[in-house]
């Protein structure tokens, strides 16, 4: 196999792994920072789980996603939020999503943690969870695959 191809291929894997890890570490930083954000009382508009349909190369697929909406007020500004945790975008089991739904079911008033530097950024459950770290496994595998490519050059 051509050494230039191996170097390019390995470099792409390492770069993708490092960039994705940087993104996920930033999300972990944001989640950890949310623990010290100010709190305001907000109004829970909806707390549900809905089916999201998307196109896939094999046809249409669907997944169940959190569908939370809440309103809160910071410095006379009415703001809207949808984030429940800093792991909302990570694929969780339906059981975990239902547990979150049940936790807020029947509530109309909720504590909203908001970023004082950007009040539009908010979350209902602050902090870091296990699901914040699981995407780092994929990032690590990309770096390992890239390093393995380099080892093939002997």
CORDAQUI-V372170 format. One record per backbone hydrogen bond with DSSP energy under -1.0 kcal/mol. CO is the residue of the C=O (numbers start at 1). NH is the residue of the N-H. E is the energy in kcal/mol with one decimal. If there is no record, write none. Layout:
co = {CO,CO}
nh = {NH,NH}
e = {E,E}
This chain:
co = {2,3,4,5,6,7,8,9,10,11,12,13,14,15,16,17,18,19,20,21,22,23,24,25,26,27,28,29,30,31,32,33,34,38,40,42,43,46,48,50,52,54,56,59,61,63,65,67,69,69,70,71,72,74,77,79,81,84,85,87,93,94,95,96,97,98,99,100,104,108,110,112,113,118,121,123,129,130,133,134,135,136,137,138,139,140,141,142,143,144,145,146,147,148,150,151}
nh = {6,7,8,9,10,11,12,13,14,15,16,17,18,19,20,21,22,23,24,25,26,27,28,29,30,31,32,33,34,127,35,36,37,114,112,110,71,69,67,65,63,61,59,56,54,52,50,48,45,46,81,43,79,77,74,72,70,125,88,90,97,98,99,100,101,102,103,104,107,44,42,40,123,121,115,113,132,133,136,137,139,140,141,142,143,144,145,146,147,148,149,150,151,152,153,154}
e = {-1.9,-2.6,-2.5,-3.0,-3.0,-2.5,-2.3,-2.0,-2.5,-2.8,-2.7,-2.4,-2.6,-2.8,-2.4,-2.0,-2.5,-2.0,-2.4,-2.8,-2.0,-2.0,-2.0,-2.4,-2.6,-2.5,-2.6,-2.6,-1.8,-1.2,-1.2,-1.9,-1.1,-2.0,-3.1,-2.1,-2.5,-2.4,-3.3,-3.0,-2.0,-3.1,-2.5,-2.0,-2.6,-3.7,-2.6,-1.3,-2.3,-2.0,-2.9,-2.7,-3.4,-1.4,-2.2,-2.3,-2.3,-3.0,-1.1,-1.4,-2.0,-2.8,-1.9,-1.7,-2.4,-2.7,-1.8,-1.2,-2.0,-2.8,-3.4,-2.2,-2.1,-2.7,-2.6,-2.6,-1.7,-1.7,-1.4,-1.5,-1.6,-2.5,-2.2,-2.0,-1.9,-2.7,-2.5,-2.2,-2.6,-2.5,-2.0,-1.8,-1.8,-1.0,-1.4,-1.2}
